[in-house]
Amino acid sequence: MPTGAGISTTGWSGRVQVDAVSRGEGLLLAAGALVGVLGVLKGIGPAFVPGSDFYWLLSYEHGFIRRAFLGTLFRPFLHIWAGDRLKPAVAATQIVVCFAIVWMFAAMFTRAVRREQRLDSRITLMAAFVLLMASQLMPTLAHDIGYVDVYLVLLVLVGFRLAQTGRYVVAALAWLTPSTTSARF
């Protein structure tokens, strides 16, 4: 076990559980999160992706229309951000959601590292997190301003986190929402 990791010798199940990450593990996980943030900043697109305006303008106002979920959520703000003012608001929201995705991944990998007992498994989890954040996932999500992929990834991660904590009904709702948002799911 790495030096500095907090270990409780027995839980109610009698298993050895790791309660904290060591300083080195924490630094590696933080470095992975920083790589993810830099990937988002590197990938920020210069403009709205042509043809993605309809995601933000369609709503359920006149019945069920596939891909109208985000437009319905943004409908109350259209009087504030009408026309060309909508695009910067969508871009800012997308960048914030990208940072939230980095945070969600960091939290999930940190939790996984904390719960893992074997050093080699902990190292593998930390390396997987750093490699995920160094991949083209975050720059691509940040670059495609206007597309809904970033929101779908966030919904899936939220659903996964809810399932981890035993809130299965709410998790199922989070996982069903993407089917009304995009044809890709």
Backbone as CSV, one residue per row, in Angstrom:
resi,resn,N_x,N_y,N_z,CA_x,CA_y,CA_z,C_x,C_y,C_z
1,MET,0.850,-1.175,0.000,0.000,0.000,0.000,0.888,1.228,0.000
2,PRO,0.551,2.266,-0.785,1.397,3.451,-0.818,1.418,4.169,0.531
3,THR,2.539,4.767,0.843,2.674,5.512,2.085,1.739,6.711,2.059
4,GLY,1.071,6.960,3.163,0.192,8.116,3.250,-1.256,7.799,2.966
5,ALA,-1.563,6.634,2.459,-2.955,6.296,2.187,-3.624,5.937,3.504
6,GLY,-4.799,6.502,3.735,-5.535,6.190,4.949,-6.237,4.855,4.793
7,ILE,-6.019,3.958,5.729,-6.596,2.621,5.609,-7.398,2.323,6.862
8,SER,-8.654,1.936,6.675,-9.399,1.427,7.819,-9.318,-0.082,7.713
9,THR,-8.921,-0.714,8.789,-8.618,-2.139,8.717,-9.839,-2.998,8.445
10,THR,-10.978,-2.644,8.975,-12.167,-3.430,8.679,-13.364,-2.515,8.542
11,GLY,-14.200,-2.870,7.629,-15.501,-2.216,7.487,-16.542,-3.186,7.988
12,TRP,-17.800,-2.888,7.797,-18.849,-3.793,8.244,-18.796,-5.122,7.521
13,SER,-18.157,-5.124,6.317,-18.064,-6.370,5.563,-16.823,-7.163,5.922
14,GLY,-15.928,-6.565,6.763,-14.707,-7.258,7.126,-13.588,-7.066,6.127
15,ARG,-13.844,-6.296,5.038,-12.816,-6.044,4.018,-11.935,-4.879,4.426
16,VAL,-10.696,-4.903,3.967,-9.819,-3.753,4.149,-10.224,-2.714,3.115
17,GLN,-10.436,-1.477,3.590,-10.848,-0.411,2.686,-9.862,0.741,2.762
18,VAL,-9.590,1.348,1.628,-8.720,2.496,1.573,-9.596,3.734,1.653
19,ASP,-9.292,4.640,2.591,-10.121,5.817,2.820,-9.629,7.055,2.103
20,ALA,-8.382,7.110,1.689,-7.847,8.318,1.084,-6.786,7.946,0.059
21,VAL,-6.465,8.916,-0.749,-5.387,8.714,-1.702,-4.124,9.338,-1.110
22,SER,-2.984,8.793,-1.471,-1.725,9.348,-0.988,-1.455,10.676,-1.680
23,ARG,-0.484,11.387,-1.197,-0.138,12.691,-1.783,0.258,12.535,-3.247
24,GLY,1.066,11.529,-3.561,1.488,11.293,-4.946,0.311,10.947,-5.849
25,GLU,-0.583,10.112,-5.318,-1.778,9.757,-6.100,-2.652,10.980,-6.323
26,GLY,-2.801,11.791,-5.290,-3.589,13.014,-5.422,-2.991,13.954,-6.455
27,LEU,-1.659,14.061,-6.467,-0.999,14.917,-7.454,-1.190,14.393,-8.869
28,LEU,-1.108,13.068,-9.032,-1.305,12.485,-10.358,-2.742,12.681,-10.837
29,LEU,-3.708,12.505,-9.943,-5.111,12.727,-10.311,-5.368,14.202,-10.631
30,ALA,-4.761,15.093,-9.868,-4.896,16.529,-10.141,-4.243,16.891,-11.474
31,ALA,-3.101,16.275,-11.762,-2.450,16.517,-13.049,-3.335,16.042,-14.199
32,GLY,-3.999,14.907,-14.016,-4.927,14.427,-15.041,-6.079,15.396,-15.258
33,ALA,-6.615,15.933,-14.167,-7.697,16.916,-14.289,-7.195,18.177,-14.991
34,LEU,-5.980,18.602,-14.676,-5.408,19.774,-15.341,-5.244,19.524,-16.835
35,VAL,-4.812,18.328,-17.201,-4.696,17.971,-18.619,-6.076,18.054,-19.288
36,GLY,-7.125,17.603,-18.584,-8.481,17.704,-19.131,-8.916,19.140,-19.327
37,VAL,-8.626,19.997,-18.354,-8.974,21.426,-18.463,-8.218,22.058,-19.627
38,LEU,-6.924,21.740,-19.748,-6.142,22.272,-20.871,-6.668,21.759,-22.206
39,GLY,-7.136,20.509,-22.235,-7.746,19.967,-23.453,-8.998,20.731,-23.841
40,VAL,-9.807,21.094,-22.849,-11.007,21.893,-23.122,-10.589,23.243,-23.693
41,LEU,-9.639,23.903,-23.038,-9.195,25.224,-23.494,-8.571,25.157,-24.883
42,LYS,-7.829,24.087,-25.143,-7.202,23.911,-26.459,-8.253,23.701,-27.550
43,GLY,-9.335,23.036,-27.197,-10.309,22.651,-28.207,-11.418,23.646,-28.472
44,ILE,-11.495,24.726,-27.700,-12.606,25.662,-27.881,-12.669,26.106,-29.329
45,GLY,-13.822,25.872,-29.939,-14.009,26.182,-31.350,-14.142,27.665,-31.616
46,PRO,-13.794,28.082,-32.831,-13.849,29.498,-33.168,-15.273,30.017,-33.373
47,ALA,-16.193,29.122,-33.694,-17.552,29.570,-33.991,-18.533,28.425,-33.772
48,PHE,-19.797,28.774,-33.793,-20.890,27.815,-33.725,-20.795,26.882,-34.922
49,VAL,-21.001,25.598,-34.724,-20.971,24.648,-35.823,-22.180,24.919,-36.720
50,PRO,-21.958,25.128,-38.016,-23.092,25.409,-38.912,-24.120,24.283,-38.873
51,GLY,-25.369,24.664,-38.814,-26.445,23.685,-38.831,-26.854,23.172,-37.469
52,SER,-26.260,23.690,-36.406,-26.626,23.200,-35.076,-27.572,24.146,-34.337
53,ASP,-27.980,25.221,-34.993,-28.892,26.187,-34.358,-30.217,25.550,-33.943
54,PHE,-30.692,24.593,-34.727,-32.016,24.033,-34.463,-32.115,23.341,-33.113
55,TYR,-30.989,22.837,-32.577,-31.031,22.207,-31.260,-31.528,23.182,-30.194
56,TRP,-31.234,24.445,-30.370,-31.517,25.468,-29.374,-32.821,26.207,-29.633
57,LEU,-33.378,26.051,-30.831,-34.592,26.785,-31.186,-35.842,25.921,-31.174
58,LEU,-35.702,24.616,-31.407,-36.859,23.713,-31.358,-37.275,23.479,-29.907
59,SER,-38.579,23.331,-29.683,-39.049,23.015,-28.334,-40.270,22.102,-28.438
60,TYR,-40.754,21.684,-27.277,-41.939,20.828,-27.224,-43.221,21.644,-27.219
61,GLU,-43.128,22.927,-27.554,-44.270,23.822,-27.501,-45.444,23.332,-28.365
62,HIS,-45.155,22.722,-29.494,-46.197,22.255,-30.407,-46.233,20.736,-30.505
63,GLY,-45.939,20.060,-29.428,-45.961,18.601,-29.421,-44.563,18.036,-29.288
64,PHE,-44.483,16.701,-29.293,-43.202,16.031,-29.122,-42.415,16.076,-30.422
65,ILE,-41.235,16.649,-30.371,-40.321,16.695,-31.505,-38.989,16.175,-30.998
66,ARG,-38.482,15.152,-31.648,-37.191,14.616,-31.236,-36.137,15.710,-31.355
67,ARG,-35.215,15.762,-30.445,-34.135,16.742,-30.361,-34.593,18.104,-29.860
68,ALA,-35.755,18.212,-29.249,-36.260,19.506,-28.777,-36.038,19.717,-27.281
69,PHE,-35.407,18.790,-26.615,-35.235,18.891,-25.163,-34.441,20.137,-24.758
70,LEU,-33.273,20.346,-25.375,-32.454,21.500,-25.004,-33.128,22.810,-25.396
71,GLY,-33.804,22.835,-26.543,-34.536,24.030,-26.940,-35.625,24.376,-25.943
72,THR,-36.265,23.360,-25.389,-37.293,23.588,-24.370,-36.666,24.164,-23.098
73,LEU,-35.496,23.671,-22.730,-34.812,24.201,-21.548,-34.346,25.645,-21.771
74,PHE,-33.932,25.964,-22.997,-33.441,27.304,-23.296,-34.556,28.288,-23.653
75,ARG,-35.770,27.817,-23.895,-36.882,28.673,-24.322,-37.093,29.894,-23.419
76,PRO,-37.071,29.773,-22.090,-37.282,30.959,-21.247,-36.217,32.046,-21.429
77,PHE,-35.045,31.673,-21.919,-33.960,32.635,-22.058,-33.885,33.265,-23.444
78,LEU,-34.713,32.810,-24.370,-34.630,33.326,-25.731,-34.982,34.811,-25.817
79,HIS,-35.824,35.313,-24.926,-36.122,36.742,-24.964,-34.926,37.578,-24.489
80,ILE,-34.034,36.976,-23.706,-32.823,37.666,-23.258,-31.719,37.518,-24.303
81,TRP,-31.558,36.296,-24.820,-30.468,35.989,-25.736,-30.971,35.736,-27.147
82,ALA,-31.840,36.535,-27.658,-32.400,36.314,-28.995,-31.335,36.534,-30.068
83,GLY,-31.525,35.849,-31.189,-30.660,36.032,-32.356,-29.218,35.670,-32.102
84,ASP,-28.327,36.586,-32.463,-26.896,36.326,-32.340,-26.396,36.313,-30.903
85,ARG,-27.193,36.809,-29.975,-26.788,36.773,-28.566,-26.954,35.378,-27.971
86,LEU,-27.710,34.505,-28.648,-27.894,33.136,-28.175,-26.602,32.331,-28.304
87,LYS,-25.881,32.545,-29.366,-24.692,31.735,-29.635,-23.599,31.886,-28.571
88,PRO,-23.260,33.088,-28.117,-22.262,33.168,-27.034,-22.739,32.513,-25.739
89,ALA,-24.036,32.600,-25.456,-24.564,31.965,-24.248,-24.445,30.444,-24.350
90,VAL,-24.744,29.892,-25.521,-24.617,28.448,-25.735,-23.149,28.040,-25.642
91,ALA,-22.253,28.839,-26.223,-20.821,28.527,-26.170,-20.312,28.544,-24.728
92,ALA,-20.707,29.548,-23.960,-20.276,29.623,-22.554,-20.820,28.442,-21.762
93,THR,-22.079,28.096,-22.000,-22.674,26.950,-21.316,-21.933,25.668,-21.670
94,GLN,-21.583,25.521,-22.935,-20.891,24.311,-23.372,-19.515,24.190,-22.714
95,ILE,-18.809,25.282,-22.580,-17.486,25.242,-21.950,-17.617,24.893,-20.463
96,VAL,-18.615,25.465,-19.802,-18.850,25.138,-18.387,-19.180,23.654,-18.238
97,VAL,-19.992,23.109,-19.149,-20.346,21.693,-19.094,-19.104,20.832,-19.348
98,CYS,-18.224,21.257,-20.237,-16.968,20.511,-20.457,-16.139,20.444,-19.173
99,PHE,-16.052,21.562,-18.459,-15.328,21.559,-17.184,-16.026,20.655,-16.170
100,ALA,-17.354,20.630,-16.196,-18.106,19.746,-15.299,-17.818,18.283,-15.615
101,ILE,-17.657,17.966,-16.894,-17.329,16.586,-17.290,-15.950,16.206,-16.755
102,VAL,-14.982,17.102,-16.871,-13.645,16.836,-16.317,-13.763,16.576,-14.817
103,TRP,-14.528,17.425,-14.124,-14.717,17.267,-12.680,-15.385,15.924,-12.354
104,MET,-16.414,15.546,-13.133,-17.116,14.276,-12.880,-16.166,13.090,-13.060
105,PHE,-15.392,13.102,-14.149,-14.423,12.026,-14.361,-13.397,11.995,-13.230
106,ALA,-12.894,13.162,-12.821,-11.909,13.210,-11.734,-12.502,12.644,-10.449
107,ALA,-13.728,13.003,-10.141,-14.378,12.501,-8.927,-14.580,10.989,-8.997
108,MET,-15.001,10.489,-10.158,-15.237,9.044,-10.281,-13.930,8.252,-10.204
109,PHE,-12.886,8.737,-10.864,-11.604,8.027,-10.804,-10.994,8.123,-9.411
110,THR,-11.141,9.266,-8.745,-10.634,9.387,-7.377,-11.341,8.404,-6.463
111,ARG,-12.647,8.301,-6.620,-13.403,7.337,-5.811,-12.941,5.903,-6.084
112,ALA,-12.716,5.601,-7.359,-12.268,4.252,-7.711,-10.888,3.962,-7.126
113,VAL,-9.987,4.943,-7.172,-8.646,4.755,-6.615,-8.731,4.564,-5.105
114,ARG,-9.587,5.361,-4.449,-9.747,5.223,-2.992,-10.221,3.835,-2.598
115,ARG,-11.101,3.267,-3.385,-11.705,1.985,-3.027,-10.829,0.794,-3.396
116,GLU,-9.847,1.013,-4.236,-8.993,-0.090,-4.687,-7.908,-0.362,-3.664
117,GLN,-7.681,-1.630,-3.402,-6.708,-2.028,-2.395,-5.322,-2.273,-2.981
118,ARG,-5.277,-2.811,-4.183,-3.990,-3.199,-4.768,-3.312,-2.001,-5.426
119,LEU,-2.027,-1.866,-5.175,-1.256,-0.747,-5.711,-1.239,-0.756,-7.237
120,ASP,-1.041,-1.931,-7.849,-0.996,-1.978,-9.308,-2.333,-1.563,-9.930
121,SER,-3.437,-1.892,-9.288,-4.748,-1.478,-9.787,-4.945,0.026,-9.623
122,ARG,-4.448,0.565,-8.527,-4.544,2.011,-8.299,-3.746,2.768,-9.356
123,ILE,-2.557,2.276,-9.654,-1.715,2.908,-10.679,-2.391,2.821,-12.041
124,THR,-2.990,1.677,-12.349,-3.685,1.506,-13.620,-4.853,2.474,-13.735
125,LEU,-5.622,2.635,-12.665,-6.743,3.582,-12.683,-6.264,5.014,-12.895
126,MET,-5.199,5.395,-12.215,-4.680,6.761,-12.368,-4.148,6.989,-13.778
127,ALA,-3.447,5.989,-14.322,-2.941,6.114,-15.696,-4.093,6.188,-16.691
128,ALA,-5.144,5.413,-16.461,-6.313,5.455,-17.354,-6.967,6.835,-17.333
129,PHE,-7.040,7.449,-16.148,-7.616,8.788,-16.043,-6.771,9.804,-16.802
130,VAL,-5.465,9.765,-16.602,-4.586,10.716,-17.295,-4.684,10.515,-18.804
131,LEU,-4.679,9.262,-19.250,-4.787,8.995,-20.696,-6.134,9.430,-21.257
132,LEU,-7.215,9.237,-20.507,-8.531,9.696,-20.956,-8.549,11.211,-21.115
133,MET,-7.979,11.903,-20.142,-7.968,13.366,-20.213,-7.014,13.870,-21.298
134,ALA,-5.986,13.086,-21.628,-5.046,13.481,-22.685,-5.547,13.108,-24.078
135,SER,-6.621,12.343,-24.145,-7.161,11.936,-25.453,-7.867,13.113,-26.119
136,GLN,-8.431,12.888,-27.258,-9.132,13.939,-28.003,-10.575,14.126,-27.555
137,LEU,-11.003,13.432,-26.502,-12.388,13.561,-26.039,-12.716,14.995,-25.649
138,MET,-11.979,15.575,-24.733,-12.305,16.908,-24.227,-12.116,17.996,-25.291
139,PRO,-11.021,18.002,-26.060,-10.926,19.021,-27.107,-12.046,18.925,-28.140
140,THR,-12.452,17.715,-28.467,-13.529,17.550,-29.443,-14.859,18.042,-28.885
141,LEU,-15.160,17.702,-27.636,-16.409,18.185,-27.031,-16.430,19.706,-26.950
142,ALA,-15.280,20.318,-26.647,-15.218,21.781,-26.552,-15.265,22.440,-27.924
143,HIS,-14.763,21.760,-28.941,-14.684,22.356,-30.279,-16.040,22.421,-30.981
144,ASP,-16.860,21.413,-30.782,-18.132,21.319,-31.514,-19.211,22.144,-30.829
145,ILE,-19.024,23.462,-30.812,-19.959,24.357,-30.131,-21.293,24.351,-30.857
146,GLY,-22.332,24.053,-30.097,-23.681,23.998,-30.648,-24.225,22.593,-30.717
147,TYR,-23.348,21.600,-30.833,-23.813,20.218,-30.830,-24.160,19.794,-29.410
148,VAL,-24.992,18.790,-29.290,-25.478,18.378,-27.974,-24.663,17.240,-27.348
149,ASP,-23.632,16.782,-28.018,-22.856,15.648,-27.503,-22.342,15.883,-26.090
150,VAL,-21.894,17.092,-25.804,-21.338,17.400,-24.488,-22.397,17.218,-23.399
151,TYR,-23.627,17.569,-23.683,-24.709,17.426,-22.701,-25.099,15.968,-22.531
152,LEU,-25.002,15.203,-23.610,-25.298,13.775,-23.517,-24.254,13.056,-22.667
153,VAL,-22.990,13.403,-22.859,-21.921,12.812,-22.043,-22.154,13.150,-20.577
154,LEU,-22.501,14.403,-20.293,-22.756,14.802,-18.906,-23.932,14.035,-18.314
155,LEU,-25.015,13.882,-19.079,-26.172,13.135,-18.578,-25.820,11.681,-18.278
156,VAL,-25.033,11.074,-19.129,-24.629,9.684,-18.896,-23.757,9.586,-17.643
157,LEU,-22.838,10.528,-17.459,-21.986,10.509,-16.263,-22.807,10.748,-14.993
158,VAL,-23.770,11.658,-15.070,-24.638,11.901,-13.904,-25.443,10.637,-13.598
159,GLY,-25.986,9.998,-14.636,-26.728,8.754,-14.430,-25.858,7.668,-13.821
160,PHE,-24.624,7.569,-14.289,-23.692,6.585,-13.741,-23.413,6.861,-12.273
161,ARG,-23.194,8.129,-11.949,-22.924,8.501,-10.551,-24.131,8.222,-9.661
162,LEU,-25.325,8.522,-10.162,-26.537,8.237,-9.391,-26.702,6.739,-9.162
163,ALA,-26.379,5.932,-10.174,-26.464,4.477,-10.010,-25.444,3.988,-8.986
164,GLN,-24.254,4.598,-8.971,-23.234,4.226,-7.986,-23.710,4.467,-6.564
165,THR,-24.497,5.513,-6.379,-24.957,5.863,-5.037,-26.299,5.226,-4.704
166,GLY,-26.801,4.348,-5.567,-28.017,3.598,-5.274,-29.316,4.302,-5.635
167,ARG,-29.265,5.403,-6.356,-30.485,6.103,-6.774,-30.836,5.668,-8.195
168,TYR,-31.334,4.455,-8.310,-31.516,3.820,-9.609,-32.641,4.432,-10.437
169,VAL,-33.719,4.844,-9.821,-34.846,5.414,-10.577,-34.432,6.743,-11.207
170,VAL,-33.781,7.598,-10.433,-33.321,8.883,-10.958,-32.243,8.652,-12.014
171,ALA,-31.384,7.657,-11.810,-30.357,7.323,-12.795,-30.994,6.886,-14.101
172,ALA,-32.052,6.097,-14.026,-32.740,5.662,-15.241,-33.324,6.852,-15.991
173,LEU,-33.854,7.823,-15.269,-34.375,9.030,-15.921,-33.254,9.812,-16.605
174,ALA,-32.109,9.901,-15.958,-30.973,10.602,-16.564,-30.499,9.879,-17.808
175,TRP,-30.551,8.538,-17.807,-30.114,7.783,-18.977,-31.151,7.788,-20.086
176,LEU,-32.425,7.964,-19.783,-33.463,7.998,-20.812,-33.542,9.356,-21.497
177,THR,-33.119,10.400,-20.850,-33.193,11.742,-21.427,-32.441,11.865,-22.746
178,PRO,-31.241,11.287,-22.922,-30.561,11.433,-24.214,-31.359,10.909,-25.402
179,SER,-32.219,9.950,-25.199,-32.996,9.443,-26.329,-33.962,10.480,-26.869
180,THR,-34.305,11.488,-26.080,-35.168,12.557,-26.569,-34.366,13.759,-27.042
181,THR,-33.044,13.690,-26.931,-32.199,14.831,-27.244,-31.530,14.695,-28.609
182,SER,-31.095,13.516,-28.976,-30.310,13.365,-30.190,-30.638,12.050,-30.872
183,ALA,-30.478,12.034,-32.173,-30.701,10.809,-32.940,-29.548,9.847,-32.787
184,ARG,-28.433,10.286,-32.225,-27.241,9.425,-32.075,-27.441,8.372,-30.993
185,PHE,-28.385,8.605,-30.067,-28.613,7.648,-28.981,-29.843,6.845,-29.248
